[in-house]
Amino acid sequence: MADECFRHPRLAALYDVLDPDRSDLTSYLGIAEEFGARRVLDIGCGTGVFALLLADRGIEVVAADPARASIDVARAKPGSDRVRWICGDATALPPLRVDLATMTANAAQEIGEPDAWRGTLRGAHGALRPGGHLVFETRDPSQRAWESWNREASWGVTEVPGVGAVESWVDLIEVDGPWVTFRWSYVFAAEGRTTTSESTLRFRHREEVEADLAGAGFTVKDVRDAPDRPGREFVVVAVRPDA
């Protein structure tokens, strides 16, 4: 199930406003160009920012996310008619033959349960043409990113048109082996009301990721650094073999 910040209509509508810097997607646009991708599957598309950037470049895009509220936000954006939107995950996709499948931002780590993760990799494999690529990022556990997930480092107030001031911050709740749970709080000043969204990410070591991909029929082609978070993430490039 998607987290509250993606499936709650009010929070989904705020997502892009509260996180406007999507420079992390620049490298994915470059990867699509690098591989000459003309058809792309965006798994965990959220509010559709990356899918629409691809569509702006004339790429045929299928974008999937299990959060109906996020898909509704994406469909309301200009140019959304150029994207095929699917409310669902990668385990139940229609027949596809794409050149590239992606999971940007935290999408891969949001899929924490082993069965769901294996099903997602199998779904991506089935959607790709032979020779097609799967690209996603996952944080390096050794960098312990969660140590900076606190109110002091994250607190801010954003003026949202039609809503007013929204105060937001994150609190780390628990670290349990590879599972890291945190909670975002949103205070709507005009109403004096607070809404929260709790998330759990699965941190995977590089060796685990590579083994999971091999089990799903992929060959790992490259593991790159994330340009926007150097030294802190793995950007995994895997290929569905031709035979």
N, C-alpha and C positions, 0 to 999 in steps of 0.2 A: 504494500500500500504506500502511496506517495505521502510525503510529509505534509503537515498542515499548511506550511507556507506555500505549497504548490496546489493543494486541493481546496483550500478555503477561498471562496470567490473574492473576499475583500483583501486577503493577503496576496493572492495571485495578482490582483490588479495593481498592487504596490511594488511588486518584485522588481520590475525594470527601473522604477523611480529610485528605489533604495539601493540598487546596485547598477548604476549607469555605466561604469567603466567595464566594457567588454573587450578590452585590448587583448585578452587571452585568446580571442577567436581569430586574431590575425594569422597566427601560425597555422591554424586549421584551414583557413582559406588558402594559404600557401601550399599546404599539403594536397588539397584538392587540385590545385594547379599543377603541382609537381607530378601527380599521378595521372593527369589528364582526365580527371573524373567528370563524366557528363551526367551521371545518375548517382545520387547520394541518399543514403538512409541515415537520418539523424535520430539516434536512439536516446530517449530521455530529453526531448527537445525543449521542455519547459514552455516558456512564453514565446518561443519561435524566433528568437533573435538570430541565431546562426542559420536556421533554415531560410529565413528571408534574405540574409546576406548572400547565401548561395543562389537563391532564385534571382536576385538582382544581377547576377553574373550569367544568367541564362542556363543555369544548371537545373536539371529535373530533380526535384526533391520530394522524398517521402519522409515525414516527420512524425514520430510516435512518442507518446507519453501517457502514462496511466492516470494522470491528474486531469480530470475534465475541466476544472476551473482554469488551469494553465492553457489548455488547448483552446478554450473559449477566448482567452485574452489574445492568443496568437491569431485566431481566426478573425478577430476584430481589427487587426492591423492592416494598413494599406499594403496592397500587393499579395495578401494572403491567399487569393484565389489561384496563385501560381504554384502553391504547395499542396500536396496531398497529405492531409492531416489524419492521423489515426489515434484514437483514444484507446491506448492499450500498450502492452510491453512487447519486447522482441520475441517472446515465446509463442505468440499466436499471430504472426504476420501473414498477410496475403502473399501469394506467389510473387517474388521479385527477382530481378537480376541486376543489382546495382554494381557500380564500379568501386564505391567506397562506402563504408559504414563508420559512423563516428559516435563517440560518447564524450562530450565535452564537459569541462568543469568537474563537478562532483558526481556526475551521473554514474560512473562505474562503481564508485565507492558506496553510493546509495543502495546498490544491489548487494546486500550483505549476506543473505542466506545462501548457503552453498548450492542448493538445488536451483534457486532462482538465478544465481550467477552462471551456473553451468548451462541452464536453459537459455539464458541471454546470449551466451557465446555460440551455442548451437543455432539459435535463431539468426544471429548475424551471419554465421557461416552459410546457412541455407539461403539467405537473401543475397549473398554476393555471387557474382559470376566467377567462374574459375579464373584465378589470377587477380581477383579483386582484393582490396585491402580493408582491414579493420584498424582504426586508429583511436586510441583513448588515452587518458591520463589518469594517473593514480599517485597519490602522495607517498613519498619515501618514508616509511615508518621511523627510520633512524633519525629523521630530522625533528620528530616530536612537535609537529605543527600545533597540536592542541594546547601546548603550554602557553600560547599567546591568545587563546580564545577566552577572553574575560571582558568584563564591563569596561575596565580602564582603557583597554586597547581598542575597543569597538564602539563605544558610546557615541551617538550622534543624534542630531535633530534635523529632519528634512521637511521642508515646506512642500506639501503635495497639493497641486491644484484641485479645488473642489473638496478637499478633505481637511486641510489645515496642517498644523505641525504634527509630525509623527516622530516620537523619540524611540530609538531602537538600540539594542545592545545584545551581546551574546554572553552566556555563562556556560562554562564547562561543568557537566553533571557527573560524568563517570568515565573512567578508562578501565576497561576490562579486557585485558589481552589485546587482540586486534580490534576490538569494538570501542569506539569513542562516541559518547553521547553528549550532546550540547543542546541548549535551549535559547532560542531567540525570543526576546520580549519586545512588544510594540505598544507604545502608549499613545493613544489618540487624544491629543490635548483638548480638542473641542468637546469631547465627551467625557474625558477623565476616565477612559476605559482602557484596560490592558488586555492584549491578546498575546498568547504565546504559541510557539511552534517548536516541538522537540524533534531532533534528528539523531540518527546513529549512522556513522560511517564505518566501513570495514577497511582497515589498513592492511594491505597485502605486500609482502616482500616480493622483490623482483623474481626470485626463483619460483615462488608460488604462482605468480601471474603467468610465467612462461610455461609451467607445468599444466596449468588450467587450459591455456590456449592449445597446447599440444594435444590435450585430451579431447578438445573440441574439433580437432582436425586442422588447426592452423600451424603455419610455420612462422616463427618470430623472425622478422626481417631486420629490425632495428629497435633500439631503445634509446630515445633521445632525451635531451634536457628540455625543460619547458622554458621558453624565452622570457616569459613574464615572472617565473619563479625559479631562477637558476639554482641548481643544486638541491631543490626541494621536491621535485616531482619526476616521475618516469613518464615519458610519452612513448607509448608502445605502438609499434607499427608491425602488424601481422598480415600475412597473406594467405588466402585460400589457394592451395596448390592447384595447378592446372589439371593434375590427374590424381 
